[in-house]
């Protein structure tokens, strides 16, 4: 495979996408308004790719994948011959609209232009563009080279064939796209995470549990199942008669809990949670713990890959 992909924005998200696409055999061009960022992103890839190869998380040599990543100095160089553009600039609507207008003016007519935005709707980003039919959101969970889920979100005018083409390209790159049928605030993953965080803050605010005990409930409980089956399969397997049986038994309990009032995340409860977290992890240790998290994700990804081969996915 030699189809070129342009990564516009070479920070945390852009550099992760570069690894994803390069390991799949694409030629990747890195561009950023900050002239130093593409070289820094490539240096990061040079550091991470050998670890991914050692863990069996890429199907090629690390050196071969790295050779496919090229920093460039102009948008025109980045987009020349590109079949896909992955925009990962700052999360500001005015900036993304400006960048998308520039990309739409340069990119070939059949080139997909996708944003890594975690919250901005694709309709807001691409409204009024001549090529708005080829625009969409492709939002990853960072780092994308370790967490395969990515949300493909169409605007009302996004061409379904181009959305399907992008999903196929992502699957071939080892990703697991969530192909949304229409846009909604928060997409899928942030809406699910938000619901969980609302309840987590509520439990601490009301004095039912500490922040650490809530984390234990996920880390040592629900997340163990959720790392390989989702919430619908979980409840389908948790009642003798499947999902309908589960709903018949427990829906009333969940409905009553959902009716409880919300919590102000920025109120006094935040002081309590922050105090507890900083006692467990000082602020100057955050970066070290983040690196530890990513290596645990590597180990989990390697385990899941081996398990899929052993028992079938």
WOZIDA-V278473 format. One line per field, one symbol per residue. psi: psi as a letter, one per 20 degrees, with the letter a starting at -180 (. if undefined). A space follows every 50 residues. Layout:
psi = ???
This chain:
psi = pjpqppoookbggghghggghhhijqppppqqhohigghhghhghhhhgh ghghjkjqkrqhhgghiioopriqhgghiojpippoplaqmpghghgggh ggghhhqqhjppoqqjpihpqhhhhipiqhkihjqrpnorppphihoipp oooqrhjpphhhgggggggghhjjrnponqhrqqpibgghgghggghghg hghghijhqrhhhghghggjehhhgiiiqahghghhijqhjaghggghhi hhghgghhiqqaqohjbhhhggggggghhhoqhijghghghgghhhhggg ggghgghhhgiq.
